[in-house]
Amino acid sequence: MIGRCALAAVLIFAFSAAAQTTSGPAARCAAAEHRQFDFWLGQWEVTQNGKMAGHNHIRSILDGCAISEEWSGAGGFSGSSLNFYDTGSKRWRQTWIDSQGEILMLEGSLQAGSMVLESDAAKGSPRHKITWTPLPDKSVRQFWRVQEAPEGEWKTLFDGKYSPRAN
């Protein structure tokens, strides 16, 4: 009798743990859409025009529900972003804040293998469009453009290469 009760308790615990694993918060972030930006994960040396621009540490956090960015620029400038797939809107979102107090909020999607995120053009604010593209050599290109006025010309703000950082 005691053996059966112990076995029943173990089975109940196992089924309960399995249910939490497959239906808990982590399971909500297990869909393929949540992995679309995983090509950006890693420790990176970032260059622009062959010159060191800085280092970036991109990591998965919150059981795969978000991506954290920690930027350290060559000139002392730093910033952080939180990136996540919003299942309600079916869009990726990024919130960026830097050491100068600048904030940038972007949203977008995976397009032809590249992550493309854009800001809304708030009154008097420029519009930003950033594209991250995984390259065959395991590096990532970040192409950042800005549009100062509606229907205005897009200007390149940053065109950098993320190369895996040697440990």
Buried (B, 14 or more C-beta within 10 A) or exposed (E): EEEEEEEEEEEEEEEEEEEEEEEEEBBEBBEEBBBBBEBBBBBBBBBBEEEEBBBBBBEBEEEBBBBBBBBBBEEEEBBBBBBBBEEEEEBBBBBBBBEEEEEBBBBBBBEEEBBBBBBEBEEEEBBBBBBBBBEEEEBBBBBBBBBEEEEEEEEEEEEBBBBEEEE
